[in-house]
Amino acid sequence: MKYAIVIPDGCADEPQESLGGKTPLEAARVPNMDTIAAVGVVGRANHVPASLPPGSDVANLSLLGYDPNVHFTGRAPLEAAAQGIALGPHDWAVRCNLVTIEDQVMRDFTGGHVSTAEATQLLAAAQERLGGPRWEFRPGVSYRNLLIYHGDAKTPAPFSRDTRTTPPHDLTDRPIVDDYPRGPGSDLLSRFMSESMALFADHDVNQSRRRQGKLPVTNVWLWGLGKAPSLPSFQKTYGRRGAMITAVDLLRGLAALLGWQRIDVPGATGYKDTDYGAKGRYAVAALDDTDIICVHVEATDEASHEGDLEGKIEALEQIDRHIVGPLFEALARRGDFRILISPDHPTPLRTKTHSHGYVPFAICGTGVKPDRFATYDDVTAGQSELSFPEGWKLMRYFLGSTDPASVGQRLVS
C-alpha cells in the first residue's frame, strides 16, 4: 500500500462576501480534490487543542499523528532539528524572525521577504554585538532564523513553560506594544529585540534595500521558544516509512524528528512563487522509495497572512493541478493506495492569522467506502458526520481501518 498526504497550509477559511458567500476552497477550481472527495470520504478534524496556540507547529504535529498535548514543546526546537542542531538537555531554541516594524506597527513579519544572504549578514552582526558563548544567532532561510541558548546544569536557561511570546504573523498591520515577550526570561528577549533596532538601522544590508526601494529589516522578533521534544519515530509508532517535501524548516524539522526522509525540491520557496510542478514531479518519483509521501505547501498560508484572496485561490488551483492530480494518477496506477488532503489549521483572510477550529479533509483509496459528498471544501466538511475532535487520531484512520470505532473518532448526527 502506498500513501500520499497533501497539506495546503492554512487553506481553511470563512465565507467571503466578495465571493458571494463562498469560501476560497468553494470558489477555487480544484477538480482533483473534488474527485477524491467524490470517490472517498469528507470529514473534519481539530488539530489544535484549545489550551495550545493555533500555530503550524502544533497543528502539523497533530496532522502527522502525534498528540500535541503530549509532545509539543515549542516551534523553534522543531526548526532547530531541521538545521541539524542537536539541543542538549539544558538548551533552548527561540524562533528569530527578521521583521519590519514602523511606528510600533508590524508592517511585515518577513522583513520584506529578506533574502537568505541578507539575513545571514544581519544575523552575523547580531551575533557579534548581542550574542556570546551562551547566545547563538543561527541563520536559517530568509526571515526564519533561530536564537539558541546553550545552558548547563549550573546555568539553566532563564525561560520556563510560563514564558509567553507572540508570533509576528499574528500581528500583521497591528500595534506591537502589548505583545513583547512576558514571563520568565522575557526581559532578556525584549532587550535583544530592542537592541537589534539600533544595530540594523544603518547596516549595509538595509542601506542597500532602501536604495532598491525595498522594506528595511528593522529588528529581530523572538518567539516560539522551547526545549527539545521527545518524539517516537513514525515507523515505530505506525509501522511505515515516510518522506517529506516542504520548503519550510518547521516541517523539515518534524520530518527529521520522526525519522522521515527529507526531499529538497529546486524552486520550492515556501511562498506563492513556489514551483508547484516540481513538487508534484518529485512527489511522484518518491513513491518508489517510501511508504508515505507528504507534500506540504506554504503558499496558501502566506496568501492568508497577506489578506490576498486571489493569491489564495490561485495557490489552491496550482496545488490541485500540479500536485494532487499527478499524485492521484500515479497512485491509482500502482494498485493499493490512499491519499489524504488536509490543511493543518484555518488561516482566515479576515484576520490574516492562524486560528483554532476544525479543518476539512478528504480521503480516498483502497478500502475507503464513498460517502454522500462530491466536493472538497469547508462547507461540505461541516455537513459531514465524520469528525475528529482530537485531530491526531486521523492518521491512524487514514493508514489503517476506516471503522470509526477503531480509532475513537466521533460520528456527528
N, C-alpha and C positions, 0 to 999 in steps of 0.2 A: 504494500500500500504506500502510495506517495501522497504527501500533504503539501498544501500551499496556504500561506496566510498573507493577505494584503491589508496593510494598515494605512488608510488615508487619514493622517493625523488630524484630529480636531475637526473633522468634516461635519459632525453632528451639529445642528443649528436650529434656529427658530424660524417660524414663518416670516417671510419678508413682504412688506407692503408693496415694494416695487416689483415683486414677482406675483402679485395678485394673491398673496397669502400662501404661496408655496415656499417650502424650504429650499436651500440650494441643491440638496440631493434630489428633491422632487423636480426641480427645474432643469437640472443637468441632463444631457443625453448620455445615459450610461446603459446601453443595451446589453452589454455583457454582464454587468452586475444584476440587471433585471432578469436575465436568463437564469443566472444562478439562483435567484430568489424563486423564479417560477418552477424550476425543477427540483428545488430543495425546500429549506425552511427559512423563515424570517423570525427573528426574535429580538430581545433587548437585554442588555447587561449593564450592571452598575460596577464600574471598575475603581471608583474612588470612595472609600468609606467616609462617612460624614465627619469622622474625627481627624481625617488627614487632608492636607491641602490638595486641590484639584490640579495637580501637575502631571506632565507626561511621565515623570519618574514613577509615581505611584500607579498611574493608570496602565502603563505598559508592563510593569511588574505583574499586575493582575491579569492583563490580557495574555501574557505568556504563561499563566498558570500558577502564580505564586501569591499567597495571601499577603497583601501589603501590611496588614496589622501585625504580622509575624516577622516579615523580612525587611520592611522598609527602614532605612537609617538616614536617608538624605539623598539628594540628587548628585551632589558633587562626587561622592565616593564611586558612583556608577561611572561617571565620566573619567575619573582617575583610572579606573580599570581599563577603559578604552585606550588610554595612553600608555598602558603597561606600568602604571605607577602602583607599586605594592605598598599599601598602607600598613604600618605596624600597629600593634595593639593600642598605642598611645597617640597615634597620628590622627589628624582630622583633615578633610578636604573641604574647601569652600569654593563655590562657583564664583568666578570673577568675570563679570560682563564688562565690556567696554561700551560705554553709553554716551549719549548726548543729552545734557540737561541744560535748559535755558530758562532763566527766571524762575528757578525752583519747580519747573515742569519737566517731566520725562518726555523730551522731544523725540528720541529714538533709542530704543533699548538695544539696537545693534551698532550704535556709533556710526550710523550712515553706511552700514554693511562694510565696515573697515576690512581691508584685506588681511590675510594671514601674515603676510610680510610686514605690513604696517603694525599689526598687533604685536608681533614678535619684538619689534623695536620699542614700542611703548612699554611692554612688559619687562624688557631688559632695563629700561630706565627706572621702572618701579622697583625692580629687584635691587638695583644699585643704591637707590636713595631710601627706600622704605623697607626692603627685605633684610634678611640676615640668616644666620645659621639655622634658626628655627622657622623662619617665614620664607617660603619659596614661591615666587610667582612663576607659574608654568604656562607657557603659550599652548594654545590648542588650535582651533580652526576659527578664523575670523574673530568675531566678538566673543566667542565662547572659550573662556580660559579658566585657569584654576589658581587658587592660593592654597598651598599645603602648609599645615603646621606640623612640624616634627617634634613630637613630645617623647618623654620617657617617664619611668615610674616616679622619678624625683621631681620632674617638671611637667605635670599633666597639662593638657590644654585648658584654657580658661573657659571653654564652652561646656554646655550640657544640653540635654534634650529640651530644656526650657528656653534655650536661645531661639529667638524668633526673628526671621527675616522675610522680606517681601520680594518675590520675583519681579524683575523690572518690566517684563512683558505684561504684568498686571497693572502697570502704572502708565501705560501709553496715553499721552496727552493729559495727564493728571498731575496735580501737585504732589511732590515727594516729601514735603517737610515732616509729615507724620509717619513716614514709612522707612525710616532708618532702622538698623538692627536694634533689638531690645533684648534684655535679659543678660545672663552671664556672658561676659566677653564682648558684649555689644559695643563697649566704649572703644576697644581696640579696632574692631571692624569699621566703626564710624570714623575713627581717626585716619585709617588708611584711605577711606573713601574721600574724606575732606582734603587730605594732603596730596592726593593724586591730582586734584584740580589744578593746584599751582604748578605741579610737576609737568603736566601735559599742556598747559596753556600755550607756551611758546615752543613746544617741541617741534623738531624739524618735520615730523610726520604731519602735524596739524598745520604748520605753515604751508606745506605742500598741498594739503587737502583744501585749504581755503583758497589758494591760488587757482585750483581746479574747480572751484565752485561747489565743493563737497562739504558736508557737515563735519565739524571737528569732533574728535573724541574728547569729551570734557573730563571724564574721570572713570574710575572703576566703580562697579556696584557689586557688593558682596552679599551672597545669599546661598541657600540650598546646602548648608554645611552638614557634615555628618562623619561618622566613623565607618570603617569598612564593614559591609554586610557579610553575613554568612549564608550563602545560598547552596543548597544541594544541587548537584548537576542535573540538567534536564534528562539526560539518559538514565540516570539513577532513579529519578522521580517518575518519568513517563516512558522509559524504555525505548526512546527514539533519538536519533541524531538530528541536529538542526544546523541551519546556516542562515545568516542574516545579511541582507542588503540594505544599507542605510547610509546617509551622509551625515548623520548626527551622532556625536560622541556618546550621548546618553544610551542610545540603542546599541551602539558598538560595545559599550561597557557592559550592558546587560548580557549581550551575547557572549562576551568573554567570561563573565562570571558563571554563566550557565553551561559553558563548555561547548558553545556553538562555533562553527567556522564563521569568520567574518570576510565577506567578499567585497572588495573595493571595486567600484564601477567608475571608469573615466567619465567625467561630465556630470556626476551626481554632486549637486551643490548644497542640498538642504534648503533650497529656496525655490521660487516659482520658475526659475530658469533651468531647473534640473533637466537632465537628459532622460526623459521617461522611456524612450525607446531602448536606450542602453540598459536601463534597469530591467526592462522586460526580457531582453535577449539574455542577459546574464542570469536571470532567474530561471529561464527555461533550460539553459545549459547546466545549471547547478542541480537539476533534478537527477542527473546521472550519479551524483556523488553523495547525496544526502537523503534522509527520510522526509525532512520538512524544510521547505524554503520559505523564508519570511521576508517580504518586501515592505519596508517602511518608507513612506513618502511624507516629507515635512511641508510640502508646498501648500496644502490646504490649510494647515495651521497658520503658516506665515501670512497667507492672504487674510485670514480672520483677524490676526493681530493688527493688520493694516486697514481693516474695515473695507477690504477690496472684494466686493460681491462678484464682479465679473471675473476677477482673478481666481476666486474660489471655484466658481463653476467651471472655468477653463481647466483648472488643475484636476478636478474630478473627471472631466471628459478625457483628458490626457491619460490619467491613471487607468480609466476603463479601456481606452483604445489600445494603449501601448503596453500595459502590464497585465491587467485582468484578462483581457481577450487572449493574448498569446499563451498565458499560463493555463487558462481553462482548456484551450485547444490541445496543448501539449500533454496535459494530464489525461484528458479523455482518450488520447491515442495510446496511452501506456497501459491501460487496464484499470485496476482498482485505484481509486483516488478519493480525496476530499479536498475542498477548497473553502476557506473562510474569509469573508470580507468584513472588516470591523474597524472603526476608529477606536481610539483609546478613551477619549473624553470629549464632551462638547466644547467648542470654542465659538460662542456666538459673535457674529459680526457686530451686533449692537454694543456689546461690552468690550470687544477686542481682547478678551482674556479667557482663560480656561474656566470651566465651571463644573460643579458637581452635576450628576444626573446620568440617566440611562443613555446608552448609545445603541444604534441599530446594528444588527449583524445578519448575515446571510450565509448559510452553509448548504452545499450540495455535494453529491458524490455517492460512492458505494454505501449501501445500507441506510441512506437517508430517504425517508418516505416524504414525498412532497406534501406541503400543507396547502391552504387555500389561497395563498398570496402570490401575486405575479410581478410585483415590483419591489425594488430595494430602496427604501427611504425612511425618514424619521417617522412619518405619519403611519405608514403601513406597519412598521415595527411596534408602534404604540398600540396597535389594534391586536397584536399577536398575544396568544395565551402563553407563549414560551418566554419565560423571564428568569434571569439570573441576578437576584439581589446581591449575591456575593459573586462578582464577575470572574474571579479567579477559577471558579468551578467550570466555566465554559470550556476551558482547554480539555479537560477530561471528557466532556461530552463530545467535543469535536474529534478527538483522537480515537475514542472508543465507542462505547454504547450510545445509542440515541434513545435509550429508555429514560424518560425524565426522572424516575425514582432512583436510578443508578448513580446519579451524581448530585442529587439533592437540590435540583433547581425547582422553581415553583411554576406551576401552571396557573395562570390567572384567568378566572372565569369572568 
